[in-house]
Amino acid sequence: MHGSVSDGSIIPPTFNKGLYLKKVPPAWGDAYDVLRNAHENRIIGYSLPQSDTYIKYILKAARATTKVLEHIDVVCFDPDPHEEVKKRYDEFILFRYYKFCNRKTEDYLEKVNESRQILTDHLGQDIVHRVEFNHLESAHEKFCAANGVR
């Protein structure tokens, strides 16, 4: 949500994203709609910096209007011995079905990647353009459970 290194459209953590690109406000509106209608929120690899007030705003606004949210899971590496990232999330997310897993994004993605199924044709050749993640939910739950988060 903060831009792309490839085209140089990096948007710093700030409340007014509209100052940076004209295409950003519609994308944030779409993000709000997706969050508002989501049953599960998974935040992967985002440390919730104090300075990024807009993400906090959009998450709170979506949470306030949703009727379907069942879980909020955060997977983010917190290297601080005082668990500052976890504390920020714990203070921000006041939701009964929230959990924080202090692990690296690459570890999480590796576990999820193990759940993929590469479809093959009738001759046993890989069909590279078709990869299915039918077991994404179970891979997520196994990863969290293996790291002491239930």
C-alpha positions in Angstrom: 0.0 0.0 0.0 3.0 2.3 0.2 4.0 2.3 -3.4 6.6 0.7 -5.6 10.4 0.8 -5.7 10.4 0.0 -9.5 8.6 3.1 -10.6 9.7 5.4 -7.7 6.2 6.0 -6.3 7.1 5.5 -2.7 4.6 7.1 -0.3 6.1 7.8 3.2 4.0 6.9 6.3 1.8 10.0 6.6 -1.9 10.7 7.3 -2.6 12.5 3.9 -1.7 9.9 1.3 -3.5 12.1 -1.3 -0.6 14.6 -1.3 1.6 12.1 -3.1 -0.3 10.5 -5.9 -3.7 11.0 -7.5 -4.2 7.3 -7.8 -3.7 6.6 -4.1 -7.0 7.8 -2.7 -9.1 5.4 -4.9 -6.8 2.5 -3.8 -7.3 3.3 -0.2 -11.1 3.5 -0.7 -10.9 0.0 -2.3 -8.7 -1.2 0.6 -11.4 0.1 3.1 -14.1 -1.8 1.2 -12.1 -5.0 1.2 -11.3 -4.7 4.9 -14.9 -3.8 5.8 -16.2 -6.9 4.1 -13.4 -9.3 5.2 -14.0 -12.3 7.5 -10.3 -12.6 8.2 -7.6 -9.9 8.4 -4.0 -11.1 8.1 -1.3 -8.5 8.5 2.0 -9.9 7.4 5.4 -8.2 8.0 4.0 -4.8 8.9 5.3 -3.2 12.1 2.6 -0.7 12.6 4.9 2.3 13.0 3.6 5.2 15.2 3.9 7.6 12.3 1.6 5.8 9.9 -1.7 7.1 11.3 -3.6 6.6 8.1 -3.4 2.8 8.2 -4.6 3.0 11.8 -7.5 5.2 10.7 -8.5 2.9 7.8 -8.3 -0.3 10.0 -10.3 1.3 12.8 -12.9 2.7 10.3 -13.3 -0.7 8.6 -13.5 -2.5 12.0 -16.2 -0.1 13.2 -18.5 -0.8 10.2 -17.9 -4.5 9.7 -20.4 -7.2 10.9 -18.5 -10.2 9.5 -14.9 -10.0 10.9 -14.0 -13.2 12.7 -10.2 -13.0 13.2 -7.3 -10.6 13.0 -3.9 -12.3 12.8 -0.6 -10.5 12.7 2.7 -12.1 11.6 5.5 -9.7 12.1 9.1 -10.1 13.4 9.7 -8.0 16.5 13.4 -8.0 17.2 13.0 -5.7 20.2 13.5 -7.5 23.5 10.7 -5.3 25.0 8.3 -6.4 22.2 7.5 -2.9 21.0 5.9 -4.0 17.8 3.6 -6.4 19.7 2.8 -3.8 22.2 1.7 -1.4 19.5 -0.6 -4.0 18.0 -1.9 -5.1 21.4 -2.8 -1.5 22.3 -4.3 -0.8 18.9 -6.3 -4.0 18.2 -9.0 -4.4 20.9 -10.6 -7.4 19.4 -11.3 -10.7 21.1 -10.1 -12.9 18.2 -6.8 -11.2 17.6 -3.4 -13.0 17.7 0.2 -11.9 17.2 2.9 -14.2 15.9 6.4 -12.9 16.3 8.0 -14.5 13.3 9.8 -13.4 10.1 7.8 -12.9 7.0 10.0 -15.2 5.0 9.4 -18.0 7.5 5.7 -17.5 7.2 5.8 -17.4 3.4 8.0 -20.5 3.2 5.4 -22.4 5.2 2.6 -21.1 3.1 4.5 -22.0 0.0 4.8 -25.6 1.1 1.0 -25.8 0.9 0.9 -25.0 -2.8 -0.1 -27.5 -5.4 1.4 -27.2 -8.8 -1.0 -28.7 -11.3 0.4 -31.0 -13.9 -0.9 -32.0 -17.3 -1.8 -35.6 -18.3 1.9 -36.3 -19.2 3.2 -35.3 -15.8 4.5 -31.9 -17.0 4.2 -29.0 -14.6 1.7 -26.4 -15.7 3.6 -23.4 -14.5 0.7 -20.9 -14.9 -1.6 -22.8 -12.5 -0.6 -23.0 -8.9 -3.3 -23.4 -6.3 -3.1 -22.7 -2.6 -6.1 -24.8 -1.5 -4.6 -25.4 1.9 -3.6 -21.8 2.8 -5.9 -21.7 5.9 -4.5 -24.9 7.3 -0.9 -23.8 6.5 -1.6 -20.5 8.4 -3.0 -22.3 11.4 -0.2 -24.8 11.5 2.4 -22.0 11.3 0.8 -20.1 14.2 0.3 -23.2 16.3 3.9 -24.3 15.7 5.0 -20.9 17.0 2.9 -21.1 20.2 0.1 -18.9 18.9 -3.5 -20.2 19.1 
